Every structure is written in structure tokens, then in C-alpha cells.
């Protein structure tokens, strides 16, 4: 098996889908049903990458990022969420995420993002990220293409 990846999502079907995609690519996948379990599994398994939903019971993704970053400041966390509000997305980066994938997503997007973050240490310019919070209408929704474009501008 390849590198360990933790998927924390309260939707069992989402964990199953992500696990299937990543195991076919050769990764070992560890599952967690919420942020609290994800934090515990992170401590136990020390995965190379975490894929995290935001809205979950017991501990949401924002809180889980904080707990994981306390354990390992260099932890790589990619958010997976259907929420497409720019401020919400920017908040995940400010909390410590390194990337954001909007649900629903294509398998190719997931595997490319995983591969990128396992092979590179990408840092973001937080000033640029914070500008996202005010650069869009408050109720605007953005697409994955816009998220990717914004990330490329914020990458150091």
C-alpha cells in the first residue's frame, strides 16, 4: 500500500467513494465519521494527507483542523465541501487547509490534488486569501475553476 490518507466525512457514501478512488490509485485510506474521530485517527495513524468535510457532528472541520494543527503544524489538510461561499472557503485556508475541493467532484480532480499535495509543500499568501473574503458579493457562489484560480494566485 502507498501513503496513508485520512478521510473525515460524516457521509458514509462519500467516504466509500473517496476510499474507492484512492485505493485504486494505490493509497491506504483511513476513515473517520466526524472531526473528533478524525483527530483521534490522525494521532494514531499520522497520515500524509487529510481530506476533511466541514459540516460534521461532534466536531466540525474547522475545529478538527485546529486540533490536527496542534498535533502537527505541518499537517496537510484538503477540505472537501459543497459550500461554495468565498468567505467560507477562505476561512478554511485561514484555519490551515492547503486546498479546497468542491463537492461533487471528479475522481481526476481528487487524485490530482492528492498527488500534488503529497509531492509538494504549498504555502499560501494569507493576505491574498483574506482578500477573497471581501472580493465577492456576500451571497456569491464560486466554482471549482475560480477556487483553483484563486489558489494559484495565493500560492507562494
N, C-alpha and C positions, 0 to 999 in steps of 0.2 A: 504494500500500500504506500501511497505517496504521503505528502504532508497532511497534517491534521487541520480540518476546518470545522469550526463550531457554527451551527445554525441555531439561532434562538428566535422562535416564532411560535405564537400560540395556535396557529392553524396547522393541524397535523398534515393536511393535504399539501401545504406549502413546504413543510419540512421534508415530506416524502418526495415531492417534485425536485427540490433543490438537491437532496441527497442522491436521487437517481442520476441527475445531470452530472454531479461532481464525482460520484463513484465511477461512472462510465469514463471519466477523464483521468481516473487514477488516484483521486484523493480519498483520504479517510475522513468520514463525516461523523461528527458527534452532534447529537440533537439535544435541545432544551426547549421546554414548553413555555418559558417566560424568562424575564430578565434575571430573577433571583436564581433560578436553576442554571441559567446561562453563566452567571457569575461563579457559581459553585463548580460548574463543569470547566470553566476557564481555569480556575485554581487547580483542579485535578489533572487536566489534560494538557494545559499550556499549548493551545493550538497556534498555528502560524497565522491564522486569519479568523476573524469572527464576522459572520453575516447576521445582522440584527434587525428585527422588526422594531417599530417604535411603539405601537399601541398593543400592550400585552397586560394581562392581570399580574398581580403581586408586585411586580417591578417593571416599569416601562423601559423602553430602550434608552431614553435619556439618562435615567438613574443607573441603568446597567453599564452604560459607557463610563460614567463616573466611577463606579465600583471597580470595573476592569482596569481603568487607567490608574487607579490607586495601586492595584496589584502589579501592573506593568505599564509604565508610562509610554512605552514604545509599541503597545498592542495596536494591531491593525484591525480596524473595525469598519465594515462597509454596511451602510444602512439599506434595508430593503423595505420600501413602504409605498402604499398607494397615495399617500398625501403629497400633493404637488404644489403646495403653497411655498413660494420662495423663502419667506421668513422661516418657516418650519424646517425647510431643507438647510438653510444657513445655520440655524440653531444646532443641527446635528454636527456640523463641522466645528462649530464653536465648542461643542461638548467634547469633541475629539475624534469624530469619524473621519476617515480618509477618502470616502467615496459614497455615492448615493445611487441606488438603482430603483427606479420607479416600477411598481407592480401595475399591471402584468408586464413581464419582461421576456425577452427571447433567450433561449439557452445560450446562444452565442455571446450575448451581452454579458451574461453571468460568468461564463468561463473566461472570457477575455478580461473582465475586471479582476477576477480571482488571480489569473496568471500575472497580470500587471502588478498587482499589489504584493504578490509573493516574490516577484523578482526585483522590485524597485521600492525604495523608500521615498515616498512622495510627501512633501510638506506643502502646506497651503499658506498663502499670504492672508492672514486673518483680517487685515484692513480691507482687502478686496472682498472677502466673504461677508463682512459686516455691511458693505455697501449693497449687497443683494437684498438685505432686509428692507431697504428703503427705495430700491431701484425699480420696484414693480408696484402696481396697484395692490392694495391690501387683500383683495379677494381674487387676485390673479392666480391662475394655474399655469404651470410651465411643463414642457415636455422633456423627455429624456435628452433630446438633442440640445435643448437650452441648458439643462443641468451639465451636460458634458462640455459645452462651450464655456460656461461659467467656470467650471473646474479647470479647464485648460488655461484660462486667464489668471486663475488664482494660484496655479502651481508654481512653486519656487524652483 
